[in-house]
Amino acid sequence: MRIGFVLRPLLRRCMPPLLLGLLGGSGCDAVDPEPQDLPDAGTPLAYTVDRYDQTFDLTTREATSRLWLDVEGAREGCLSLPAPEGVTDVRWQGAPAASTRTEEGTLEVCGRSVVDGPLWIESRRVVPETTYLYTQVGFSRRPDLHGDLFSYLLGWVESCDLLGPCDDAPARLAHFTFDVTHAPGQVVLCPGSLSRPDETHTRCELLGTRAPTYSAFMVASHPAWKRTRLVDSEVARVELYEVPGGLLGPALDAAAVEDFLGWMTARFGPLPYGHELRVAGAPTEWLGMEHPANIILRDNLPLLPKDYANMTLHTLMHEVVHQWAGNRTTLASARDYPWKEAVAEYLTYVYEDEHRGTDAASTLAYWDRLARTSSFYLRPGDVPAPPFISFVNDVYGTGPMILLLQLESLVGRPQVLSALQSFLAEPGAQSIEDLRTALEGASGVGLQRYFETWVDGAGEPDWPFFQVEWREEEALVLTVTQRTVAGRVYPCVVELELQGETGEQRQRVTVSYGLEPLSATVHATVPLPPWPVRAVTVDPGNRLVNRRIPLFLWEPPASGLALGLKGPVEGDAVDGDELEQRSVRFREGR
């Protein structure tokens, strides 16, 4: 997902980010045995949900849900399912449940299985037309620029239980079917393979590769969508759904999309959810959202400020990566959200760097701007935890830079890509710690110190500022010193640009702290340029998370506000943006 601790519990205790779960319907004729009485306190049953059969009526918002469960042990007892209020007609293998109770977001249903085979639980609910805490999570109808209503049933991390009974744990992968009833002529999209039995029904089946609830609970519909073929190749068939006169089609280079799909499948295997990939434009709040075999893009992407060189293509490529990174291989927990977005951004960048010239430089510059203003570490230790919506919006710069890009300079790009191939090789759930393990395996070096320093922390990140001094002898002697409040020394490679008196007099060199730095200061000797060095710029390529303001070094006093002032002296670097473009952030001591 590209947006401009979460899941259901996260939505309750803090501002939530995205998706909601869908509530749905039955998949086969149910046996209807008589209900049987159970003792007042039934045995708690452990379970996993293998499949969700959902039905949804776009007009009435009536939904039914059938959950197929693998239950451990006893054939009778009680299940606790995450669920919203308003769930009705709960049935246990087709018969009325012995008892049901909904309390604090949990549906407790008790019964006895009298039919051999899997246990299934059915229920009904009218899904409210509402969204949650400043997002599109929920069910909404929104007009586009032409006044036509776009309907969107949207779930997200730990949010599927906002619409009906659903195991909202991020690591759970399941199969899904969707049967959607709609007005004649309405175009409906949902995850998996799609068919239209008649003009008022659309069915989707996701019965091959499993998918997480955060992305699979989705129904999107628009009465004016027209389908056009964007790509038709051995790699994929990409169908674009857009209203007449839409902006996405003209902005997308079909040849570039096809080439990127070939680049991805050559490294990570076929598209996980079938040969067809459906891309639709709609009035959404986020730039894009990944669903299995479907991508929803904001319909005015070409008009937005160009944070990336090509906003539309970059966003589409980012969401394509999520078919593997996020959908097929998903999050072990909500805390692991950063790796999903980091991988999508990084692989998009690598393709831009190898195939699209200057596009990559714009991507790095945008990441760097985001990272410099980040408010949290990637694995924040703050107590209480930061609001999830704030946290996830904070990772689009630091995530790809810290977890992947900076490691190119330390272990090599081929090793980083090899690690991602291993990390995403199989369906399942992965954590940030699993990513570290994959990177160590591919590179053959330990990264514990790197992750402890760059990834873990509490409070506002204490990113380093780099002070550079130099003197010219028979060679150029560089002294680089990291400045941080807490005295952290970050493992990294620092790129420097030596500058002379004219714009043409520029030369780049690197200074490495290595993966186990012993000191905040390193020295490097490089050949003298054929001109006098007048200035040194730190990180001219925007490849390292660092502070860009050389004038202020702050220290936390016992109370109040304190700033340590350090003016530039001869031989100091003036790095980053021009001085008149810099902003100074004053912090209160804590």
C-alpha positions as CSV (number, residue, x, y, z in Angstrom):
1,M,0.0,0.0,0.0
2,R,1.2,3.5,-0.7
3,I,-0.3,6.2,1.6
4,G,0.0,9.5,1.3
5,F,0.0,-1.0,16.0
6,V,-3.0,-1.5,13.8
7,L,-5.4,-4.1,12.9
8,R,-8.6,-4.1,14.7
9,P,-7.2,-3.6,18.2
10,L,-5.0,-0.9,16.7
11,L,-8.1,0.8,15.2
12,R,-9.6,0.8,18.6
13,R,-6.8,2.2,20.6
14,C,-5.2,4.6,18.1
15,M,-5.8,6.2,14.7
16,P,-6.0,3.3,12.2
17,P,-4.5,3.2,8.8
18,L,-6.3,1.2,6.2
19,L,-8.2,-1.9,5.4
20,L,-11.3,-3.5,6.8
21,G,-12.6,-7.0,6.4
22,L,-15.4,-8.1,4.3
23,L,-18.4,-10.0,5.6
24,G,-19.8,-12.6,3.4
25,G,-21.5,-15.6,2.4
26,S,-22.0,-19.3,2.0
27,G,-20.2,-21.6,-0.4
28,C,-22.3,-24.8,-0.4
29,D,-25.6,-26.2,0.8
30,A,-25.6,-26.5,4.6
31,V,-26.7,-29.5,6.6
32,D,-29.4,-28.4,9.1
33,P,-29.2,-30.6,12.2
34,E,-31.0,-29.8,15.4
35,P,-29.2,-27.6,17.9
36,Q,-28.0,-29.3,21.0
37,D,-27.6,-27.9,24.5
38,L,-24.2,-27.4,26.0
39,P,-23.1,-26.8,29.5
40,D,-23.0,-23.1,30.5
41,A,-19.2,-23.1,30.3
42,G,-18.0,-24.8,27.1
43,T,-14.5,-25.9,26.5
44,P,-12.5,-23.2,24.6
45,L,-11.5,-24.5,21.2
46,A,-8.3,-23.5,19.4
47,Y,-8.7,-23.0,15.7
48,T,-7.4,-21.6,12.4
49,V,-9.6,-20.2,9.6
50,D,-8.9,-22.1,6.4
51,R,-11.4,-20.3,4.2
52,Y,-13.9,-17.4,4.1
53,D,-17.0,-17.6,1.9
54,Q,-18.5,-14.2,1.7
55,T,-21.6,-12.7,0.1
56,F,-22.3,-9.0,-0.1
57,D,-25.2,-7.0,-1.6
58,L,-23.9,-3.6,-2.8
59,T,-27.4,-2.1,-2.7
60,T,-28.7,-3.3,0.7
61,R,-25.2,-3.8,2.4
62,E,-26.5,-7.2,3.6
63,A,-23.6,-9.6,4.1
64,T,-23.3,-13.2,5.1
65,S,-20.1,-15.0,6.2
66,R,-19.1,-18.7,6.3
67,L,-15.8,-19.4,8.1
68,W,-14.4,-22.9,7.5
69,L,-12.3,-23.8,10.6
70,D,-9.6,-26.3,11.4
71,V,-10.3,-27.0,15.1
72,E,-7.9,-28.8,17.3
73,G,-9.2,-31.6,19.6
74,A,-12.8,-31.7,20.8
75,R,-15.8,-31.6,18.6
76,E,-17.8,-29.5,21.0
77,G,-17.0,-26.3,23.0
78,C,-16.8,-22.6,22.4
79,L,-15.0,-20.4,19.8
80,S,-13.9,-16.8,20.4
81,L,-13.8,-14.9,17.1
82,P,-13.0,-11.2,16.6
83,A,-16.2,-9.6,15.4
84,P,-18.2,-6.4,15.5
85,E,-21.5,-5.7,17.2
86,G,-24.6,-6.5,15.1
87,V,-23.7,-10.1,14.0
88,T,-26.9,-12.1,13.8
89,D,-28.2,-15.6,12.9
90,V,-25.0,-17.3,14.0
91,R,-25.1,-21.0,13.1
92,W,-22.8,-23.9,13.9
93,Q,-22.5,-26.4,11.0
94,G,-25.9,-25.1,9.7
95,A,-27.8,-25.3,13.0
96,P,-28.4,-22.5,15.5
97,A,-25.5,-22.2,17.8
98,A,-26.1,-23.4,21.4
99,S,-25.1,-20.0,22.6
100,T,-23.6,-16.7,21.3
101,R,-22.4,-13.6,22.9
102,T,-20.6,-10.5,21.5
103,E,-18.6,-8.5,24.0
104,E,-15.7,-6.0,23.5
105,G,-15.1,-7.0,19.9
106,T,-15.3,-10.8,20.4
107,L,-18.0,-13.2,19.3
108,E,-18.2,-16.2,21.6
109,V,-20.1,-19.0,19.9
110,C,-20.7,-22.4,21.4
111,G,-21.9,-25.6,19.8
112,R,-21.4,-29.3,19.1
113,S,-20.3,-30.7,15.7
114,V,-22.6,-33.6,14.7
115,V,-21.4,-33.7,11.1
116,D,-18.1,-35.2,10.1
117,G,-15.6,-33.0,8.4
118,P,-14.6,-29.4,8.9
119,L,-16.4,-27.1,11.2
120,W,-18.1,-24.0,9.6
121,I,-19.6,-21.0,11.3
122,E,-22.2,-18.8,9.5
123,S,-23.6,-15.4,10.4
124,R,-25.2,-12.3,8.9
125,R,-24.8,-8.6,9.3
126,V,-25.8,-5.4,7.6
127,V,-22.5,-3.6,7.0
128,P,-22.8,0.1,7.9
129,E,-21.9,2.7,5.4
130,T,-19.1,4.3,7.4
131,T,-15.3,4.6,7.5
132,Y,-13.0,4.7,10.4
133,L,-10.8,7.5,11.8
134,Y,-9.9,9.5,8.7
135,T,-9.3,6.5,6.4
136,Q,-11.3,4.7,3.8
137,V,-11.3,1.5,5.9
138,G,-14.9,0.3,6.0
139,F,-17.6,0.6,3.4
140,S,-18.0,3.9,1.5
141,R,-19.6,5.4,-1.6
142,R,-17.8,8.4,-3.0
143,P,-18.5,10.4,-6.1
144,D,-15.7,10.7,-8.7
145,L,-15.1,13.9,-10.8
146,H,-18.1,13.0,-13.0
147,G,-20.5,12.4,-10.1
148,D,-20.6,8.6,-10.4
149,L,-20.4,6.7,-7.1
150,F,-17.4,4.5,-6.4
151,S,-18.3,1.8,-3.9
152,Y,-15.4,0.4,-1.8
153,L,-15.5,-2.3,0.9
154,L,-12.0,-2.1,2.3
155,G,-10.2,-3.9,5.1
156,W,-6.7,-3.6,6.4
157,V,-4.2,-4.8,9.0
158,E,-6.1,-6.3,12.0
159,S,-9.3,-4.7,10.7
160,C,-11.3,-7.4,8.9
161,D,-13.3,-8.0,12.1
162,L,-14.9,-4.5,11.7
163,L,-17.2,-6.1,9.2
164,G,-17.9,-9.6,10.5
165,P,-16.3,-12.5,12.3
166,C,-12.7,-12.8,11.2
167,D,-9.4,-13.8,12.5
168,D,-7.6,-10.5,12.2
169,A,-4.1,-11.7,13.1
170,P,-1.7,-10.3,10.4
171,A,0.1,-13.6,9.9
172,R,-3.0,-15.6,9.0
173,L,-3.3,-16.7,5.3
174,A,-6.5,-18.2,4.0
175,H,-8.6,-19.0,1.0
176,F,-11.6,-16.7,0.0
177,T,-14.7,-16.7,-2.2
178,F,-16.9,-13.6,-2.8
179,D,-20.4,-13.5,-4.2
180,V,-21.4,-10.0,-4.9
181,T,-25.0,-8.9,-5.8
182,H,-25.2,-5.5,-7.6
183,A,-27.3,-3.4,-10.0
184,P,-27.3,-4.3,-13.7
185,G,-24.4,-2.8,-15.5
186,Q,-22.3,-2.2,-12.3
187,V,-18.7,-3.3,-12.8
188,V,-17.4,-5.1,-9.7
189,L,-13.9,-6.2,-8.8
190,C,-12.8,-8.5,-6.0
191,P,-9.8,-10.7,-5.2
192,G,-8.8,-13.8,-7.1
193,S,-10.2,-15.1,-10.4
194,L,-13.3,-13.2,-11.5
195,S,-16.5,-14.3,-13.2
196,R,-19.9,-12.8,-13.9
197,P,-22.7,-15.5,-13.8
198,D,-25.2,-12.9,-14.8
199,E,-25.7,-9.1,-15.0
200,T,-26.4,-8.7,-11.3
201,H,-23.8,-11.1,-9.8
202,T,-20.0,-11.2,-9.7
203,R,-18.1,-14.0,-8.2
204,C,-14.4,-14.1,-7.2
205,E,-12.4,-17.2,-6.0
206,L,-9.1,-17.1,-4.3
207,L,-8.5,-20.8,-3.9
208,G,-4.9,-21.3,-5.0
209,T,-2.2,-19.2,-3.3
210,R,-3.5,-18.1,0.1
211,A,-3.8,-14.4,1.0
212,P,-3.9,-12.3,4.2
213,T,-7.1,-10.8,5.5
214,Y,-5.6,-7.3,5.4
215,S,-5.7,-7.2,1.6
216,A,-8.1,-9.9,0.6
217,F,-11.2,-8.4,2.2
218,M,-12.2,-6.1,-0.6
219,V,-15.0,-5.3,-3.0
220,A,-14.7,-2.3,-5.4
221,S,-17.4,-1.2,-7.9
222,H,-18.1,1.6,-10.3
223,P,-20.9,2.0,-12.9
224,A,-18.8,3.7,-15.5
225,W,-15.6,1.7,-15.5
226,K,-14.5,0.5,-19.0
227,R,-11.9,-2.2,-19.4
228,T,-8.9,-1.9,-21.7
229,R,-6.0,-4.2,-22.2
230,L,-2.8,-2.6,-20.9
231,V,-0.5,-5.6,-21.2
232,D,-0.9,-8.9,-22.9
233,S,2.1,-11.1,-22.7
234,E,3.4,-14.5,-21.5
235,V,4.2,-12.8,-18.2
236,A,0.8,-11.2,-17.4
237,R,-2.4,-9.9,-18.8
238,V,-3.1,-6.4,-17.2
239,E,-6.6,-5.0,-17.5
240,L,-7.1,-1.3,-16.8
241,Y,-10.5,-0.3,-15.4
242,E,-11.1,3.4,-15.8
243,V,-13.9,5.8,-16.6
244,P,-14.0,7.4,-20.1
245,G,-11.5,10.3,-20.1
246,G,-9.6,8.9,-17.1
247,L,-6.1,10.1,-16.4
248,L,-4.3,6.8,-15.6
249,G,-4.3,5.2,-19.0
250,P,-2.6,8.1,-20.8
251,A,-0.1,8.4,-18.0
252,L,1.0,4.7,-18.0
253,D,3.6,3.5,-20.5
254,A,2.4,0.0,-21.3
255,A,5.8,-1.1,-22.5
256,A,7.4,0.0,-19.1
257,V,4.7,-1.9,-17.2
258,E,5.3,-5.0,-19.2
259,D,9.0,-4.7,-18.8
260,F,8.7,-4.3,-15.0
261,L,6.5,-7.3,-14.7
262,G,9.1,-9.3,-16.6
263,W,11.8,-8.0,-14.3
264,M,9.9,-9.0,-11.2
265,T,8.8,-12.4,-12.4
266,A,12.3,-13.3,-13.5
267,R,13.4,-12.7,-9.9
268,F,10.4,-13.8,-7.8
269,G,8.4,-16.2,-9.9
270,P,5.0,-15.8,-11.6
271,L,2.4,-13.5,-10.3
272,P,1.1,-15.2,-7.2
273,Y,-2.6,-14.9,-7.9
274,G,-2.9,-15.8,-11.5
275,H,-2.0,-14.5,-14.9
276,E,-4.5,-11.7,-14.9
277,L,-3.9,-8.5,-12.9
278,R,-6.7,-5.9,-12.7
279,V,-5.8,-2.2,-12.2
280,A,-8.6,0.3,-11.4
281,G,-8.7,4.0,-11.0
282,A,-11.0,5.4,-8.2
283,P,-11.4,8.4,-5.9
284,T,-9.3,6.9,-3.1
285,E,-7.4,8.6,-0.3
286,W,-4.3,6.5,-0.6
287,L,-2.1,6.6,-3.7
288,G,-2.6,2.9,-4.2
289,M,-3.7,-0.3,-2.5
290,E,-2.7,-3.9,-3.2
291,H,-5.3,-6.6,-3.3
292,P,-4.7,-10.2,-4.6
293,A,-4.9,-9.9,-8.4
294,N,-6.2,-6.3,-8.1
295,I,-4.7,-2.9,-7.6
296,I,-6.7,0.2,-6.9
297,L,-5.0,3.5,-7.8
298,R,-6.0,7.0,-7.0
299,D,-7.6,8.3,-10.1
300,N,-5.9,11.7,-10.1
301,L,-2.3,10.5,-9.6
302,P,-1.0,12.2,-12.7
303,L,-2.1,15.6,-11.2
304,L,-0.4,15.2,-7.9
305,P,2.9,16.9,-7.0
306,K,5.7,14.8,-8.4
307,D,7.3,13.4,-5.3
308,Y,8.5,10.7,-7.7
309,A,9.6,11.4,-11.3
310,N,6.6,9.5,-12.6
311,M,4.0,9.3,-9.8
312,T,1.6,7.0,-11.7
313,L,4.1,4.4,-12.9
314,H,6.1,4.4,-9.6
315,T,2.9,3.8,-7.6
316,L,1.7,1.0,-9.9
317,M,5.1,-0.7,-9.7
318,H,5.1,-0.3,-5.9
319,E,1.7,-2.0,-5.7
320,V,2.7,-4.8,-8.1
321,V,5.6,-5.7,-5.8
322,H,3.1,-6.1,-3.0
323,Q,1.6,-9.1,-4.8
324,W,4.6,-10.9,-3.5
325,A,5.7,-8.7,-0.6
326,G,2.7,-8.2,1.6
327,N,0.2,-10.5,0.0
328,R,1.8,-13.9,-0.7
329,T,4.5,-13.3,2.0
330,T,2.8,-11.3,4.7
331,L,3.5,-9.6,8.0
332,A,4.3,-11.7,11.1
333,S,2.8,-8.9,13.2
334,A,1.6,-5.3,12.9
335,R,5.0,-4.1,14.1
336,D,6.5,-5.6,11.0
337,Y,4.7,-3.2,8.7
338,P,7.9,-1.3,7.7
339,W,9.4,-4.3,5.8
340,K,6.4,-4.6,3.5
341,E,6.6,-1.0,2.3
342,A,10.4,-0.9,2.3
343,V,10.6,-3.9,0.0
344,A,8.0,-2.4,-2.4
345,E,9.8,0.9,-2.5
346,Y,13.3,-0.6,-2.8
347,L,12.5,-3.0,-5.7
348,T,10.7,-0.2,-7.6
349,Y,13.8,2.0,-7.1
350,V,16.2,-0.7,-8.2
351,Y,14.2,-1.2,-11.4
352,E,14.2,2.6,-12.0
353,D,18.0,2.7,-11.3
354,E,18.6,0.0,-13.9
355,H,16.1,0.9,-16.5
356,R,14.7,4.4,-16.2
357,G,17.7,6.8,-15.9
358,T,17.0,9.8,-13.6
359,D,13.8,8.4,-12.1
360,A,15.8,6.7,-9.4
361,A,17.4,10.0,-8.3
362,S,14.0,11.5,-7.7
363,T,13.0,8.5,-5.6
364,L,16.1,8.7,-3.4
365,A,15.6,12.5,-2.9
366,Y,12.0,11.9,-1.8
367,W,13.0,9.1,0.6
368,D,15.7,11.3,2.1
369,R,13.3,14.2,2.7
370,L,10.8,11.8,4.4
371,A,13.6,10.2,6.5
372,R,15.0,13.5,7.8
373,T,11.6,14.3,9.3
374,S,10.8,10.9,10.7
375,S,9.3,10.7,14.2
376,F,9.9,7.0,15.1
377,Y,12.3,4.2,14.7
378,L,11.3,1.3,12.5
379,R,10.9,-0.9,15.6
380,P,9.8,1.8,18.1
381,G,10.2,0.9,21.8
382,D,8.0,3.8,22.9
383,V,5.6,3.3,25.7
384,P,2.8,3.7,24.9
385,A,3.3,2.6,21.3
386,P,2.9,5.4,18.8
387,P,-0.5,5.7,17.0
388,F,-0.4,3.2,14.2
389,I,-1.6,5.6,11.5
390,S,1.2,8.0,12.5
391,F,3.7,5.2,12.5
392,V,2.9,3.7,9.1
393,N,3.0,7.1,7.5
394,D,6.5,7.5,8.9
395,V,8.2,4.5,7.3
396,Y,8.3,5.3,3.6
397,G,11.7,7.0,3.8
398,T,13.4,5.3,6.7
399,G,12.1,1.9,5.7
400,P,13.7,1.4,2.3
401,M,16.8,3.4,3.2
402,I,17.7,1.7,6.5
403,L,16.5,-1.8,5.8
404,L,17.8,-2.1,2.3
405,L,19.4,0.8,0.5
406,Q,22.1,1.6,3.0
407,L,23.1,-2.0,3.1
408,E,24.0,-1.9,-0.6
409,S,27.1,0.2,0.3
410,L,28.0,-2.2,3.2
411,V,27.3,-5.7,1.6
412,G,26.4,-5.0,-2.1
413,R,23.3,-4.8,-4.1
414,P,23.5,-8.4,-5.5
415,Q,23.5,-9.6,-1.9
416,V,20.5,-7.5,-0.9
417,L,18.5,-8.8,-3.9
418,S,19.5,-12.3,-3.2
419,A,18.3,-11.9,0.4
420,L,14.9,-10.6,-0.8
421,Q,14.6,-13.6,-3.2
422,S,15.1,-15.9,-0.2
423,F,12.9,-13.8,2.1
424,L,9.9,-13.8,-0.4
425,A,10.4,-17.3,-1.7
426,E,7.5,-19.0,0.0
427,P,4.0,-18.1,1.2
428,G,3.9,-17.3,4.9
429,A,4.6,-14.6,7.4
430,Q,7.9,-12.8,7.9
431,S,9.2,-10.3,10.4
432,I,11.8,-7.6,10.3
433,E,14.0,-10.0,12.3
434,D,13.5,-12.6,9.5
435,L,14.6,-10.0,7.0
436,R,17.8,-9.5,9.0
437,T,18.4,-13.2,9.0
438,A,17.9,-13.4,5.2
439,L,20.3,-10.5,4.7
440,E,22.9,-12.1,6.9
441,G,22.6,-15.4,5.0
442,A,23.0,-13.7,1.6
443,S,25.9,-11.5,2.7
444,G,27.8,-13.8,5.1
445,V,28.2,-11.0,7.7
446,G,26.5,-10.3,11.0
447,L,24.0,-7.4,11.0
448,Q,23.0,-7.4,14.7
449,R,24.8,-4.1,15.5
450,Y,23.4,-2.5,12.4
451,F,19.8,-3.3,13.2
452,E,20.2,-2.5,16.9
453,T,21.5,1.0,16.0
454,W,19.4,1.9,13.0
455,V,16.1,0.0,13.6
456,D,15.5,-0.1,17.3
457,G,14.9,2.8,19.6
458,A,12.4,5.0,21.5
459,G,11.4,8.6,21.1
460,E,12.4,10.8,18.2
461,P,15.2,9.2,16.2
462,D,18.7,10.4,17.0
463,W,20.0,10.4,13.4
464,P,23.6,11.3,13.0
465,F,25.0,14.6,11.7
466,F,28.3,14.3,9.9
467,Q,31.0,16.9,10.4
468,V,33.8,16.8,7.8
469,E,37.2,18.4,8.0
470,W,40.1,18.1,5.5
471,R,43.6,19.1,4.8
472,E,45.6,19.0,1.6
473,E,49.0,17.3,1.8
474,E,50.5,15.0,-0.8
475,A,47.0,13.5,-0.7
476,L,43.7,14.8,0.7
477,V,43.2,13.7,4.3
478,L,39.5,13.6,5.4
479,T,38.3,13.4,8.9
480,V,34.6,12.5,9.4
481,T,32.9,12.6,12.7
482,Q,29.3,11.5,13.6
483,R,27.5,13.8,16.0
484,T,24.5,12.4,17.9
485,V,22.8,13.3,21.2
486,A,23.1,9.9,22.9
487,G,26.6,9.1,21.4
488,R,25.3,6.3,19.1
489,V,27.8,5.4,16.4
490,Y,26.0,4.3,13.3
491,P,27.4,1.6,11.0
492,C,27.4,3.1,7.5
493,V,29.2,4.2,4.4
494,V,29.3,8.0,3.9
495,E,29.5,9.4,0.4
496,L,31.2,12.8,0.1
497,E,31.3,15.2,-2.8
498,L,34.5,17.3,-3.0
499,Q,33.8,20.7,-4.6
500,G,36.1,23.2,-6.1
501,E,35.6,26.8,-7.2
502,T,33.5,26.0,-10.3
503,G,30.5,23.8,-10.8
504,E,32.5,21.4,-13.0
505,Q,35.0,20.8,-10.2
506,R,33.3,17.9,-8.4
507,Q,34.5,14.5,-7.3
508,R,32.8,11.8,-5.1
509,V,34.5,9.6,-2.6
510,T,33.3,7.3,0.2
511,V,34.3,6.9,3.8
512,S,33.3,3.7,5.6
513,Y,32.5,3.2,9.3
514,G,32.0,-0.5,8.6
515,L,29.4,-2.7,10.4
516,E,31.2,-2.6,13.8
517,P,32.4,1.0,14.2
518,L,34.8,1.6,17.1
519,S,34.8,5.3,17.0
520,A,32.6,8.2,15.9
521,T,35.5,9.6,13.9
522,V,37.1,8.0,10.9
523,H,40.0,9.1,8.7
524,A,40.4,8.5,5.0
525,T,43.2,9.5,2.6
526,V,42.2,10.0,-1.1
527,P,44.2,11.3,-4.1
528,L,44.2,15.1,-4.4
529,P,41.8,16.4,-7.1
530,P,43.5,18.5,-9.7
531,W,42.0,21.6,-8.1
532,P,41.7,23.0,-4.6
533,V,38.9,21.6,-2.4
534,R,36.7,24.5,-1.2
535,A,33.7,22.6,0.2
536,V,32.5,19.0,0.9
537,T,28.9,17.9,0.7
538,V,27.8,15.0,2.8
539,D,25.5,12.4,1.1
540,P,25.0,14.1,-2.2
541,G,23.2,11.1,-3.6
542,N,20.6,10.9,-0.8
543,R,21.6,7.4,0.2
544,L,22.1,7.7,4.0
545,V,19.7,8.8,6.7
546,N,21.3,11.8,8.4
547,R,20.7,15.3,9.7
548,R,21.4,18.1,7.2
549,I,21.7,21.1,9.5
550,P,25.3,21.7,10.6
551,L,24.7,24.7,12.8
552,F,22.9,23.1,15.7
553,L,23.8,20.2,17.9
554,W,21.2,19.7,20.7
555,E,21.7,18.1,24.0
556,P,18.8,17.1,26.4
557,P,19.1,19.1,29.7
558,A,17.5,18.1,32.9
559,S,14.6,20.4,32.0
560,G,13.7,23.2,29.7
561,L,15.2,23.9,26.3
562,A,18.8,23.8,25.3
563,L,20.7,24.1,22.0
564,G,24.4,23.6,21.5
565,L,25.5,26.0,18.9
566,K,28.4,25.2,16.6
567,G,29.2,27.5,13.7
568,P,31.0,26.3,10.6
569,V,34.8,26.8,10.6
570,E,37.2,26.7,7.8
571,G,37.3,23.2,6.4
572,D,33.9,22.2,7.7
573,A,31.4,20.9,5.3
574,V,28.2,22.8,4.5
575,D,26.2,19.8,3.4
576,G,22.7,19.1,2.1
577,D,20.4,21.7,0.7
578,E,21.3,25.4,0.3
579,L,21.2,27.2,3.6
580,E,18.2,29.3,2.7
581,Q,16.3,26.1,2.1
582,R,17.0,24.6,5.5
583,S,14.6,24.4,8.3
584,V,15.7,24.4,12.0
585,R,13.8,22.2,14.4
586,F,13.9,23.2,18.1
587,R,13.4,20.4,20.5
588,E,12.4,20.5,24.2
589,G,14.7,18.6,26.4
590,R,13.1,15.6,28.1
